[in-house]
Amino acid sequence: MKKIYKWGILAPGKMSAKFTEGLKLLENVELYAVGSRDLERAKQFAEEFGFKKYYGSYEELAMDSEVDVIYIASPHSHHLEHTLLCLKNKKAVLCEKAFALNSREVEEMINEASEQKIFLMEALWPPFQPIYRKTKEILLGGEPGKIIHLNARFSFQAPYNPTDRKFNLELGGGSLLDIGIYPVIDALYFIGVPTEVIAKASYSETGSEDSISIILGYDDGRMATLYSSFRTAGGIGCDILCENGNLLFSRERDMSQRLNVALNGKENKEYSLLPDGMGYQFEAMEVMKCLDDGKLQSDVVPHSFSLNLINTLDRIRKAAGIVFPGRD
């Protein structure tokens, strides 16, 4: 009989609402508790989604002995603090991307998880999605040949609001950690860690980066060109250009996914999928599978991938001149 895991939500909001819709699709989940700095907000979220308990502080949630796993969806700037709080209270943690603001903070989180012998995973959506897995399967099959170039983008037009977290430097604002992380994930997932990083950014009135263009170089001559922006409606997609053809995939904001496989001399193939729960349930499934197996980290998103990701993001920020005051 499968263990039923009692989930807690730290920082209810739009992201937590999306994730909870995914949790509701799983049979081995109990929607147990919500923690917010605002008791009324926690109550409203708990009542809307059917959680049994709600707390007016994150500390109370972390200290609840019944909670098995906590999903953290606070701003990037608070991930270190909130992850350490949960780990020190022996709670397994699934923390939203970006894992933290810089590699030093991510290393501290991973070291604490190791010391406490508690499961920790970064909530990365892409590696669990059917389209990403299908793309990887086709590439590993060898028919497309070697990847020569990867071009990935994530951009949409966000109304400028200096108090919004997307434009607030103190909260880790800027397109890079919010949406630019996805093209970076694409490059790391399909090609690997680059040897060279070039980046150029433009900035909003608050000083936060609102658009960034990135070139990643590899020792074998391959390249990746990446782009993210709050200023242009460029959509979400990744073009993988190979020796024997191209694999082009994209998704919409509702997480519907499409993959076009155009190999030389062959008829194009197209795959499409709109996963239930916007695909967030796959992350939760992985967490609970790891806990069932007694693992402290995921094989799909291991700590090493999160370290490579944040190290690459740090290199991009340095190349573009992006600084988080007081944290760099």
N, C-alpha and C positions, 0 to 999 in steps of 0.2 A: 504494500500500500504506500502510495506516494506521500511524503511529508507535505503538509500544508504550511506554507510560509506566510508569516504575518508581516506585511509591508507597512513601512512608515514613509510619509512624504515630508521632506524638510523644505520649506518655502513653497507654499501653494501659489500657482500662477498659471499662465498660459501653457508653459512647457510641462508643468506637472499635470495639467488637465489632459494634455495629449498623451502623456505617458500612462496615466491612470486608465484611459480608454483602452490602451493595450493590455494593462494588467487585468482588466475585467474580462478579457477573452480567455484567461487561463484558469484551469480547474484547480491547480495547486496553490492558488493565491487567496489570502484573506486580506481585504482592505481594512487595515487595523487602526492606524492612527495618523494624524496630521499635526505638524508643528509649524507655528508661525509666530512672528513677533507681535502680531495683532490677533488677539483671541477671537474676535468677531470674524475675521477673515478665515481663520482656521475652522471655525464652526460652520461658516457658509460652505466652504469647500467640502468638509466632511459630510454635511447634509446633502449636498448636490451629488456626490459620488458614492455615498454609502459607507463611509468609514465609521468605525465604532467609536473612536475616541478623537479628541482634538485638544491641543495644548496651545497656550499663549506664549510659549518660549521653545526654542530649539533644545535647550537643556532638558526640559521635561520629557520631550520625545526621546532623546538619546538615552535617558535614564530609565525609561519604561522597560522593565525586564521581559515583557512579553514580545517586544518587537524583535524580529529576526533580521530584517534587511531594511536599510534606509536609502531612499532615492533622494539625492541632493540636487536641487535646481535653483540655488541662490545665484547671484551674479558671480562672474569669474573671480572677482576680487576677494570673495568670501569662501571659495572652495577649500582652501587650505585650512582655515579656522574650523569650518563645519565638518570637514572630513576627519580632522584630528579629534574633534569632540565625539563623533560617532565611534571612531575606532577605539578611543580610550574607554568607551562604555561598551566595548565588545560587540558592536553591531557591524554586520557585513555592510559594505557600502558600494552603491552604484552612483558615481558622481558624474554629472553632466560635463560635457566638453565646453570650453577647453578645461582640462583637468585643473589647471591653476594658471597664474600669470607668467610664471617662468620656470625654468628647469630646477632651480634651487628648491622651490616650493613643492614641485612634483616629487623630487627625491625625498623630501621630508615626509610627504604623505606615504610613499611606498615604504620607506624605512620604518615608519610607525606601524604600518600594516604587518610588516615582517616581524617586528618586535612583539606585537600583540598576538601574532598568529591568527589574523582576521582577514577574511576575503575583501579585496578591493579591486574595482574595475572602473575604467573610464567609460562613460555611456556614449560610445561611438556608434552611430546609426548605420553607416555604410557597410562595414564588413559582414553584417548579418543579413543583408538584403538579397533576395533571390537574383536580382539583376547583376549585382557585384559577383556573386558566387558563380553565376552562369558565365560571365565574362572571364573570370579567372579559370574556370574549367576549359573554356575554348582556348585560351592562351596556353595553358599547360598541355593541352592536346597537341600543340606544336604546329597546327595547320596555318595559323596567321604568320608564323615566323617570328623573328625577333622584333621587339618594340623599338621603333626608331625615334618616335616623338610622341609626347602626350600633351594635349592642350585641355585644360579644365577651367571652368568658370562657375561662379555663383554670384549673381547680382540682381538686386531689385531696388526700386526707388522708395526710400524711406523718408517720410516727412521729417524735416529737421526740427528737433526739439532738444534744446541744450540740457534739459533735465532727464531725458530718456537715457536709459543705460547704454544704448548703442552709441551715444555721443559723449558719455561721461567717462573721462579718463580714470577717475578714481575707482570706477567699477570695471575697469578693463575694457572700456568702450573702443569702438573701431570695427571696421568690417573684418579684419584679419582673424581675430579670435572668435567672432560671432559666426561668420559664414565663409571667410577665406580658408578656414581650417579644413573645409571639405575638399577643395581642390588639392590642398597639401596632402590630405589623407589619400586621395587618388594616386598622387605621384609616389608616395611611400608604399602604398599597397601593391601597385602594379610594377613599379620600377625599383624602388628602394631608396636608401638614404643618399642624397646628393653630395658631391664633393665640392661644388661651387654654388653660391647663392648670390643673385643680383636682384635688387628690388627698388622700386620707386613708388612713392605714395603721395597722395594729395590729402589735404586736411580740412576739417570743418572749422567753424568759428570757435569751438571749444578747445581746439588743438588735437582732437581725436582724428585718427586716420579714417577717411571715408571711402577711399578707393586705393587699391594697390595692385601693381603689376609685378610679376615675379618670374625670373628665369632660374631654373635649377639645372646645373650641369653635372654630367657623370663622366668618370674616367674613360669610359669606352666610347665617348662621343655622343651619346644620347642626350636629349634635352627634354625638359618639361616647361611649358609656359602656362602660368596660372594667373587668374584674375578674380578679384572680388570687389564689390562696390555697393554702397547705399545710394548711389547717384544715377545708375543706369539700369534699365530693365533688360538685362542680358540673359536672364534665366539661369537654369542649372543644367550643366552637362559636362561630358568628358569625351574627347576624341582620342582614341588610341590608334596611332598610325604605325602599321607594321610592314614588314618586308613583302608580305603576300596579300595585303589588303588592310581594311580598317574595321575597327569595332567602335561604334558610336553609341553612347548611351546618355539618356537624359531623364529628368524627372520634373514633375510639377510640384507646386507647394502642397498639394494634397497627398504627396508621396507616390503618386502613380509613376510607374517606371517603364522605360522603353529602351530596348537594345536593338540596334541594326548591325548586322554582320555582313560586310561586303568584301568577300574574298575574291581575288583575281580568278576570272574564268568560271566563277560559280554564281548561281542565282542568289540574290540577296535573301537573307533570312531576318525576320523581325520577331522579337519577343516582347511581350508587354504584360504588366501585372499591376494591379492595385491591391496591395495587401490590406487585410482587415486591421483595424487599429493603427493604421498608418505605419505599420511595421515595427512599432516600438516594443511589442510583446516579445520579439526575438531576443532583445537584450535581456529582458527579465527571465526568459527561458534559459538563457545561457548562465545567468547568475545562479539560478536555482539548481541547474544541472551540476554546476561546479560545486555547490554546497552539498548536494547529494553525494558527490564523489569525493568529498573531503579536500577539494583543491582550494588554494589560497589566491589563485589568479587564473584567468581564462587563457585557454590556448588560442582563442580567436583574437582577443585583444589582450595580450600579455603585457606585463609592466614594461617590458623592453620596447614594445611598439609605442606605448604612451611616452616613454623617455625619448625615443627617436623623434616622435612628433613634436614634443615641446622643445627639444633641442633645435629642431629645424625651424620652428616658429620663432625661437629666440634669435637664430641667425638671420631670419628674414627681417625681424624688427630692427636688428642692428644695422643691416644693410640699408634699410629704408629710413633709419633715424627715428623710429617709434620708441618712445620712452613712457613708462608708467611712473609718474613721480612718487618717490618714496619707496618704490618696490624694485627698482633696477639699480 
